[in-house]
Amino acid sequence: MADLVTDSRFPDPDTAYRALIDAHRGLSEEESAQLNTQLVLILANHIGDQRVLEQAIALAREGLERAPSPAP
């Protein structure tokens, strides 16, 4: 089994980031959340490795725990 790769594999990471941001343009918050859900499921299926998926989930949750809480 493989380990989660966290180094960028994109020749131009900024272009990949812009594609993700652009995909959300013009969507409501609900549509944006649906897009994210569908994208996560598609990419999780593409990964096809439970261990790697679990590593990615843990890393994402760590990011949430480190992120500052939004102001009220």
C-alpha positions in Angstrom: 0.0 0.0 0.0 1.1 3.5 -0.7 1.3 6.5 1.6 -0.4 9.8 1.1 1.7 12.1 -1.2 1.5 15.7 0.1 4.1 17.2 -2.2 2.6 19.0 -5.2 2.4 16.8 -8.3 1.2 19.7 -10.5 3.6 21.3 -12.9 1.7 24.6 -12.2 0.0 24.4 -8.8 -1.5 27.9 -9.2 -3.4 26.8 -12.3 -4.8 23.7 -10.5 -5.8 26.0 -7.6 -7.5 28.4 -9.9 -9.4 25.6 -11.6 -10.8 24.6 -8.2 -11.8 28.1 -7.4 -13.3 28.8 -10.8 -15.4 25.6 -10.5 -17.3 27.4 -7.7 -17.9 30.7 -9.4 -21.6 31.5 -9.6 -22.7 28.7 -7.3 -24.7 29.1 -4.2 -23.2 27.9 -0.9 -25.4 24.8 -1.2 -24.3 24.1 -4.8 -20.7 24.7 -3.8 -20.9 22.2 -1.0 -22.5 19.7 -3.4 -19.7 20.2 -5.9 -17.1 19.7 -3.1 -18.9 16.5 -2.0 -19.0 15.1 -5.5 -15.4 16.0 -6.2 -14.3 14.3 -3.0 -16.1 11.1 -3.8 -14.8 11.1 -7.4 -11.2 11.6 -6.2 -11.6 9.1 -3.3 -12.7 6.5 -5.8 -9.8 7.4 -8.1 -7.4 6.9 -5.2 -8.9 3.5 -4.5 -6.7 2.9 -1.4 -8.4 2.9 2.0 -5.2 3.6 3.9 -4.4 6.6 1.7 -7.9 7.9 2.0 -7.8 7.6 5.8 -4.4 9.5 5.8 -6.0 12.3 3.7 -9.0 12.5 6.0 -6.7 12.8 9.1 -4.6 15.5 7.4 -7.7 17.5 6.5 -9.1 17.2 10.0 -5.8 18.4 11.4 -6.0 21.4 9.2 -9.5 22.2 10.6 -8.2 21.9 14.1 -5.3 24.4 13.4 -7.5 26.9 11.5 -8.6 29.9 13.5 -12.3 30.1 14.3 -14.3 32.6 12.2 -15.2 35.8 14.0 -18.9 36.0 15.1 
